[in-house]
């Protein structure tokens, strides 16, 4: 099926990573439904990509009760989705003893329940249309947790479990399901990571000595959605500059001019 005949849907489309994913999909000729709870974010997106192939849709993913009706209406109006990017995520947190039920439930509603509902609601039509591809945005925190982020870390680990199960269940329908786990990515919402001394200390943990960019994530997403990844399913691609793979201890030690005998 030609790219011009493929319809994609991206959640969290108004954010830094989501907007770059939308741009990549438009560049290869897809029709794109851009979903975000922020009307302002969608306005910025439409200003950045002035395209008749882009349809902005405002919806609050925390409305898990209303999601099935929203998806049914979307299918009635727009038809089957062939490329599904479940990119939206939230990360409010606190240490476990201070973590409220509301914050725990918010992380799981957006990071796990919403992807589950979108998979359940959209994959039957995708299968009838001949199959497709799904990419979920997980996180490096699914592998390497950090204090104060119990809800986020647990929700992203749960999302990877959902991805693997979905890959197995939908394989016979010619639907591939994969994930991307970004490391630290420079975006307007993560401005604090640019502040010293945090920046210098954190970069010593990343062998490639830089933060990721939204373009880094979008490029991997586009690959996983493409036919070049046609035999890849149930996988998670960690995009973190090597942070999980290898710790360079020499970069963590004080730098001196002394040489060992």
N, C-alpha and C positions, 0 to 999 in steps of 0.2 A: 504494500500500500504506500503510495507516495506521501511524502511529508505534508504536502498541502491538504491531504485528506485526513490527516491525523489530528485529533483533538486532545489537548493536554489540559490538566487541571493542576494548579499549584496552590497549596495552602501557605499561609504566611507570606503571601506574594508581595506585600508592601514593605517587608523588611529588607535589610541589606543583602542577605544571601538569597532570599526569595526573589528579589527583583533581578538579580543577575541570572538566576535560573530561568526566569521568564524571558529575559533578553536572549539567552542561548536558544531557547525553544522557538522564539519568533525568528531568529536568524536562520534556522534550518527549515522554516516554512510551516511550522505548526500553528493551528488555531489554539489560543490559550485562554482558558478561564482562570482569572486571577482572583483568589479568595483571600480576604483579610478582614479582620474586625475593624480595622482603622480606615475610615473613609479618607482621611488625610493621606495615609500611606498609599492608598490606591490612586488618589489624585496625583501624587508625585510620580507614581509608576506610569500612569497614562501620559504625563508630561514628558517623561524620559523616553518612552517608546510610543510615539504617535503612530499607532498602527490599527488598521481596521480589523486585524486578526486578534486583537486583544480585547477581552471582555472583563471588566472589573465587577466583582460580586462581593458585597459586604455581608459577612456572616460572623457571628460570635461562636467560636468552636467550643466554648464552655457550656453552650446550650446543648447538652447531650440529649436531652429529651426531645428537642426540636430538630435534631440532626437528621433522623430518618425522613421526616416530611420534607426538609430542605433538599435532601438528595433526590427524593422522588420527583420533586418539582423541577430540579435541575435537569434530570434525565428527560422529563417530558418536554422541556423547553429546548435543550441543546443536544440531546442524543447521547450516545455512548462516549465514554472517555477511553482513549487508547493509551495515554501516557499520564500516569498519576504520580504526583510528587507531594508527599505528605511531609511538608517542611516546617510547619508551624511548631513552635515550642515556647515554653515558659520556664523560668528558673528561680522564682522567689524561694528563699530558704532561711534556715536558722539551725542552730545546733539542736540535736534531737530532743533534749529536755525542754527546749523553748519552742518547738515546732508545733504550730496549731493544726487542728484537724482541717481547717479551711485551706491552709497553704499546702498541706499534703494532698488533699483532694483536688486542688487546682492543678498541681503538677501532673497528677495522673489523668485528670479530665482531658487536658490538652495534649499531653505527651503520649498517652496510651489509649484512652477510651476513644478519643476522636479518630486516630488512625484505624482502630478496630471498626468503628462505625462506617467510615469511608470505604474500607475494604469490603465489609459486608454489604454495603449499599450499592457500590459501583461495579464490583467485579462480575456479577451475573451478566450485566449488559456488555461489559468488556469481553467476556467469554463468547457471548452470542455474536459479537462483532468480529470474532476471529482471534481474540487474544490481545495482549499488550504487555506493558511493563510498568512496574511500580517501584519508586524509590522513596524510602523513609529517611529522614534526617535524625540520626541518633546522636551520640556524643562519645568523645573519648572518655567521659566520666562513667560510661558503662563498664569500663575496664579499670580505670584508675580513679577511685573516688577522692573526694576532697571534703574536709570537715566543713560543716555548715550547709552541706548540700544533699542531705539524706534523701529528701523527696525527689529532687531532680535526678540524682544518681540512680536511685531505685527505679524511677519511671523509665529512664533511658535503657537500663538493663532489661526491663520488662518489654520494651518496644522491640529489642533485638530478638527476644523469644517469640514475639508475635510474628516478626519478619520470617524467621526460620520455619515456623509452622505454616504460615501462609504460602511460602514458597513450595512446600510439599503438597499442600492441598490444592493449589491452583496450577500446578505444573501441567496436568493433563488438559487444562483449558488453554494452554499456550500463553499463560500469564507468568511472567517472571517477577519476583519480588526480592529486592535487595535493599541495602542500607548504606549510608555514609555516616561515619563518625568523625566529625571535625574536632580538631584540637582547638587551641585558642585562635580566634579569628578577629582581626581588627575591624570593628564596625562602629558606627556612632553610638550604639548602646553599650559598648565595652570600652569607653574612653578611659576608664580608670586603669586599664592595663598598660596604658602608655605612660603612666606616672612613675617617676623614680622614687624609691629604689626598687619598686616592684618589677619594672620592666627588665632591668639588667639582671636581677636575680632569677626571674622566670626564664629569660632567654637562654640562660646557662643550662637549662634542662632540655632545650630543643637542639638536637645536633645540627639542624639546618640554620640555626641562629636567626630566625625571624618568626613572626606570627604568620598565620595563614591569612588569606584574603578571601573575600566572597567569590572572586573569580576562580580561585583554586577549587572551591567546593562545587561551583556551578559546572566547571569542566568535567569533573568526575561524574556528576549527576547526569550530564548529557551523554557521556559514554555509556553508563549503565542503562540508560533508556534506549540506546541505539541498537541496531542490528549487529554491530561489532561485538556487543556483549550478549549475543543470542544464546550462548550456552552457559551463561552465568546466572545462577539464582540461589537464593538463600544465603548470600554472602554479605559481609560488612566490610567496606573499605575504610580504613582509618587514614584520615588526611590530617596529619599532625606534625609533619616535619621530622618524623623519626622519634618523637618523644616516648611513645610506648615501647618501641622496638629496642632502643638502646640508650642507656645513660652514659654519657661521656664523663667519667669521674674526674678527669683532668680539668674539666671546665668548672667543677664545683670546688676545687681546691684553691687556696690563695696562690696567686701568680708571683713567682720569685725568679731571680736570675741564677739561683744556686743550681748546681748540677750534682746528682748523686755520684758518689765515688764508684 
